[in-house]
Amino acid sequence: MIVWGLFLLGILIFLALDLGVFNKNPHIISVKEASMWTSIWVCLSFLFSGVIYWLYSSGNIDNVDGLTPTDATIKYVTGYLIELSLSIDNIFVIAVIFSSLHIPQKYQHRVLFWGILGAIVFRALMILFGVALINKFSFSTYIFGAFLLFTAFKMLFSKEEKFNPKNSFIYRNLRKVMPITTHMEGQKFFIKLRHITAATPLFVALIIIEFTDILFALDSVPAILAITSDPFLVFSSNIFAILGLRSMYFFLANMLNRFSYLKYSLVAILCFVGIKLILVHHYKFPEWLSLGFIALSLAAGIIISLNRKVSKED
């Protein structure tokens, strides 16, 4: 429990510094600043794999699956890469939400900050539920695996529909329970209008982003459970991917059209982890194979996307 407490305390300190020091005043985050923070979060995430190795070699954490330090480290890195890759679609949806609701760029970071806090709580609950389900009912791995395969084929063959937040179930029902205004006063989530308190587009964007993150977690949490059911490895890799999502959004939001072939990388990754979950009781995939396949899929998607982009420009 001490390790869990220190880890959560570290997250809260990082978030407090983020909002209270580095982004105290709302401003438009440049590509240069976003790339710097993206690099910092990616480096911290990979450096934490050293902490994972130390924790599992020193016995300072409850090693529920009896993992070796090397296996625990590989599972953490593999899980982190899965969560990071599945965040690409999330970034696209966030960009559409901000654009549709006309959220000024300088206030987008505040919305994402509070969205991250909600995402951490929801992910923690879903991870605990998922781990408990797998440990109690071994057949649930077949259900999770089949769901991931269904998601992969749906992503591959379904036509891309334009997402409009104002037509969403969340927006329509939010209007029924509280007044919503198009007027904004700085970075406030609520403002006074005559005798009523109305939600601003910032609050609407926050709520829609929270619910879309829950939907994306339905894919990402089972995917990482295919790698390991160790709660700390699942939670820490998930959290580092979520924490880096904000800076990655500002870095990638305007360049997503350059990585059109990443969709096929995500399909391949979802198929792989789905098959791994279905076969988990019959065949154990080597840890290096899982990590290698996911890293290779991501690299292939990025390289092919960039090469096709260059070819079209020529």
N, C-alpha and C positions, 0 to 999 in steps of 0.2 A: 504493500500500500504506500510505502514511503516513495518508491519510484514513481508510482502513478501521481502522487501528490506533487512531487517536484516537477514532473513533466507538465502537468496542468498549470502549475504556478509559472513555469517558464513561458507557456503559451500566453497566459494573461499578461505577463510583463512585456512580451513582444508586442501584443495588441495595444497595451497602454502607451508604450513608446511610439507606436505607429500613429495612433490618433492624437495623443497628447503632445508629442514633440515633433515628429517628422512631417505630420500632416495636420498640424494645429490650425493652420489657415487654409481654407479651401482654395485650390488652384488647379489649373489644367495640367495634368500629368503628361509630360512630353515622352516621346518614344525613348529618348536617351535615359530619362529617369526610370521609366518602366523597365527598360532592358537592364539597368543597374540593379534594381530591386529583384527582377526575375533571376538574375545571376546569383544574387545573394541568397535567395530562398532555395534555389537548386543546389548551391554549394552547401548550405546548412543541412539540407535534406540528406545529401550524400555523406557529409561529415558525421551525421547522426548515426550512420551505419557503424561507425567506429564505437559509438556509445553502446549500440545494440550488441556488438561483439563482446565488449567489456562486461556488460550486464549478464550475458548468458554464459560467459566463461568464469565469472566470479561468483555466480549463484546469488546475485543481489536481487533477482526477480523470480517470481513463481513460474518455473519452466513447465507449463502444463502438458506440453507435448514431448518433453524430454529431448529437445533439439540440441544439436551441437552448436557452438558459437558460430561456426562457418555457415551451417544451414540456416540459422536464425537470421544472419546478416543477408544471405542471398534472398531469403523469403521477404525480408523487409524491402530490399531494393526492387525486387520483382513486383511486390505489391504497390510500391510507390510509382513505378513506371506505368502500371495498369491504371491507377487512379489518375495520373497525370494525362495519359492518353485519352481516357474517357471524359476528361474535362474539356476537351476541344469542342464537343457539341454544346456543352454548357456555356462556353464563352460566346458561341454564335447566338444562342438564345438570349443571353444577357444583352448583347449588342442590339438585338431587335427590340427588346423591351425598352431600353434607354432611348432608342431612336423613335419608337412609336409614341412614347409618353413625353417626348421632347425634354428629356432631362439634360440640363447643361453639363458639359464635361467636367467643370470644376466641382460639381456636387456628386458626381458618380462614385467617387472614392468613399464618401460617407455612407452611401447606400450599401456598397459592397462590404464595408467594414461591419455594419450591423448584420448584414446578410451572412457573413462568415460566422458570427457568434451563434446565430440560429442554426446554421448548417452543422456546427460542431456538436451542439446539443442533439439534433435529430440524428446525425450519423452515429453518435455514441449509443443512443437508444436502439437504432437499427442493428448495429454491430453486436450489442449485447444480446438482442433478441435472436439474431441470426446464429451466433455462436451457440447459444443455449439450445436452439432448435436442432442444429446439426449434432450436438452432443447427446441430446435426448432421443432424437428420432433419426437414425442413420439413413433412412430412405429419403430424407429431405434433400440430400445431395442430388438425387435424381431429379427432383422437382426444380431445384435451383439451376442445375445443368441444362435441363430442357428449356427453362425460361430464357437462359442466356442464348441458346441456339435459336429460339424463336425470335428474340430481339435482333440477333445478327442477320437472320434471313429477312426480317421485316425492314431493317436498315438497308439491306442490299437491294431489295426488289420494290419497295414502296416508293411512290412518287413523292417528291419533296413538296410539301404544302407550305404556303406562306403563313407564318405564325403571326397573328395579330393579338396582342395582349388585351386590347379593348373588347375583343369578341370572346375572350376566355371565360371559363366558368368562374374563376376566382374574381375577376373584375366585375362581372355581372352581379354576383352575390355580395361582393363588398359594398356595392352601391346601395343594396337593400338594407344594410345594417348601419351605414354611416354616410354622412354627406361627403361628397368628393368635389373638390374644386380644381380648376386648371391653373389657378393663381398660385404663385410661389413667393415666399418671403425668405430669401437666403436659403439656408439648408435646414429649415424647419420641416418636421414631418406633419405638424398640425398648425393651423392658424385660426384666429377668431374672425368670423364674418358675421357682423351684426350680433345676433343673439345665439349663434351656433358655433360649434367648433368643427371645422372641416378638415379632412385629410388632404394633403397636397399630393401632387404626382410622385414626389419622393417616397411617400409612405406606400402608395399603390405599387410602385416599382419594387420596393422592398418586399412586400407581401407576395407578389407574383414570383419574384426571384426565389423566395424561400420555398414556395410550393413546387416550382420547377426543379429545385435542387433535390427535394424529396423524391420526385419522379426519376431523376437521374441516379439517385442513390439506390433505387430498386435494381439498377443494372450493376453499378459499381461495387456495392457491398457483396452480393453473391459472387461477383468476379474475383474479388480478393479472398473470399472464403474458399475459393478453389485452390489458392496458394497455401493458406494456413488458417487454422482455427484458433491460433494463439491470440487472445484478446489484445495484448499490448502491441504486437506486431501489426495487427489489422488496424487498430486505432491510430497508432503513431504514423504509419505510412499514409493513412487516410488524411490525417490532420495536416501533415506537411504538404500534401498535394493541394488541400483546400486553402491553406495559408498562402501558397504561392499563386493561387488562382487569380487574385486581384491584380497583382503586377503583371501577370501573364495576359490578363484581359486587355490592359492598356497597351501592352506590347504587340498583341496579335490581332486585336479587334479590327484594325484597318487592313490586315494582310491575310485574312482567312481565305479569300478567293485564290490566293497563291498555293494553298495546300489542299486542293480539291481531291487529290488521291489519298489523303489521310483517312477518308471514309472507308476505303478498302482495308487499310491497316486495322481500323477499329473492328471491322467485320471479322477479319482473321483472328484478332486477339480474343474477341468474344466467343468465336467458334472453338478456339483452342481451350480456353478456360472452361467452357461448357462441357466439352468432351472430357476434360480432366476431372470435372466434378462427377460426371456420370460413371467414369471408370475408376474413381478413387478407391473403391473397395476391391477392385480386381487387379489394378496395375498402378504402381507408383512411378510417376514421371520423375526423372532426375531433376534436381533443382537447377542445374546449369542449363538444362534443355528449356525449362520454362522461361528463365531469364533471357537466354539467347534468342528464343523465338519472339518474345515480346520486343526486345531491343531491335532485332533484325526487321520486324514488321514496321515498327515506327520509322526506322532509318530508311527503309525502302519507300514508304509512303512519302516521306519528306523529299528524298532525292528525286523520285519520279515526278512529283508535283513541280519541283523547281526546274527540272530539265524540260518538262512539257511547257512550262510557262516561258522559258527562254526560247524554245522552238517556235512558239506562237508569235513572240515578239519579233523574231528574225523573219 
